[in-house]
Amino acid sequence: MSNKIKHNGVVDGVEEGCVRVRILQSSACSACKVAAHCNASETKEKIIEVQVADAVKYQLGDSVVVVADTAVGFRASMYGYLLPLLLMVVALVTVLKITQSEGYAAVSALGILIPYYIGLYLLRNKLRNKLSFSLEPCC
């Protein structure tokens, strides 16, 4: 079992210390023969910024493989989905018990996300180090 997540991509831009890579993220069923006729299969184009010391060795249009440890994927899911969900549930239950108002509880549960995502934005540089990718030459 591999501990790496890999996506093939194409270099979209190069700056000092940073390479932007365009990848196609596809659903598990996008390779199906009837995927073109099905709404469940979907492919999205994403741009990933990879911090590398030797960015000058990459050229626009180069084929590369973006690599991340599975722990990075779990950490990203935790910050993006699990923690906000936990905060919403705690806020919902707490405000509901205190006020007995479902309306206030619902607004509070949604409102708790505002400071959470502002905090994530303010800590983006620290998170960038924890959620980092690396590049490998393709093929």
C-alpha positions in Angstrom: 0.0 0.0 0.0 1.4 3.4 -1.0 1.6 6.3 1.4 1.7 8.8 -1.5 -1.0 10.6 -3.4 0.1 11.2 -7.0 -1.5 13.3 -9.8 -0.1 13.8 -13.3 0.0 17.5 -14.3 1.4 20.1 -16.6 3.5 23.1 -15.5 1.3 26.1 -15.9 3.6 28.8 -14.6 7.0 29.2 -12.9 7.9 31.9 -10.4 10.8 32.1 -8.0 10.5 29.2 -5.6 7.0 28.3 -6.8 5.7 26.1 -9.7 2.0 26.2 -10.6 0.8 22.8 -11.9 -2.5 22.2 -13.7 -4.0 18.8 -12.9 -7.2 17.1 -13.9 -9.1 15.8 -10.9 -11.6 13.2 -12.0 -14.2 11.2 -10.1 -13.7 7.5 -9.8 -16.2 6.7 -12.5 -14.9 9.2 -15.1 -13.1 6.3 -16.9 -16.3 4.4 -17.4 -17.5 3.8 -21.0 -20.8 5.7 -20.4 -19.2 8.5 -18.4 -20.0 11.1 -21.1 -23.8 10.3 -20.7 -23.8 10.3 -16.9 -24.0 13.2 -14.5 -22.1 11.3 -11.8 -18.8 11.4 -13.6 -17.0 14.7 -13.4 -13.6 16.1 -14.2 -12.3 19.4 -12.7 -9.2 21.3 -13.7 -7.2 22.5 -10.6 -4.1 24.6 -10.3 -1.7 23.6 -7.5 1.1 25.8 -6.3 4.2 23.7 -5.3 6.9 25.4 -3.3 10.3 24.2 -4.7 13.8 25.4 -4.3 14.8 24.6 -7.8 11.9 26.1 -9.7 14.1 27.3 -12.6 14.6 23.7 -13.8 10.8 23.5 -14.7 9.5 25.0 -18.0 6.0 25.9 -19.0 4.3 22.8 -20.5 6.5 20.2 -18.7 4.8 17.1 -17.6 5.2 16.4 -13.9 3.8 14.4 -11.1 2.5 16.2 -8.0 3.2 14.1 -5.0 1.8 14.4 -1.4 1.9 12.2 1.6 -1.5 10.6 2.6 -1.1 12.5 5.9 -1.3 15.7 4.0 -4.6 14.6 2.4 -6.0 13.7 5.9 -4.8 17.0 7.4 -6.4 19.0 4.5 -9.7 17.1 5.0 -9.5 17.7 8.7 -9.0 21.5 8.3 -11.5 21.8 5.5 -14.3 19.5 6.5 -14.0 17.8 9.9 -13.1 20.7 12.2 -15.7 23.0 10.7 -18.4 20.3 11.0 -17.4 19.7 14.6 -17.5 23.4 15.4 -21.0 23.7 13.8 -22.4 20.8 15.8 -21.0 22.1 19.1 -22.3 25.6 18.4 -25.7 24.2 17.3 -26.1 22.1 20.4 -24.8 24.7 22.8 -26.9 27.6 21.5 -30.0 25.3 21.3 -29.6 24.3 25.0 -29.0 27.8 26.1 -31.7 29.7 24.1 -34.1 26.9 23.2 -34.4 28.6 19.8 -33.7 26.6 16.7 -33.3 29.8 14.6 -30.6 31.2 16.8 -28.9 27.8 17.0 -28.9 27.5 13.2 -27.6 31.0 12.6 -24.9 30.5 15.3 -23.8 27.2 13.8 -23.3 28.9 10.4 -21.9 32.0 12.0 -19.1 30.1 13.8 -17.6 29.3 10.4 -16.8 33.0 9.8 -14.1 33.3 12.4 -12.9 29.8 11.6 -12.2 30.5 8.0 -10.8 34.0 8.8 -8.4 32.1 11.2 -7.5 29.7 8.4 -6.8 32.5 6.1 -4.6 34.3 8.6 -2.7 31.1 9.3 -2.3 30.2 5.6 1.5 30.6 5.5 1.9 28.2 8.4 -0.6 25.8 6.9 1.2 25.9 3.6 4.2 24.3 5.2 2.1 21.5 6.7 0.1 20.9 3.5 3.0 20.9 1.1 3.4 19.0 -2.2 6.5 17.9 -4.1 7.2 17.4 -7.8 8.6 14.4 -9.7 9.4 14.3 -13.4 6.8 12.5 -15.4 7.4 9.4 -17.4 
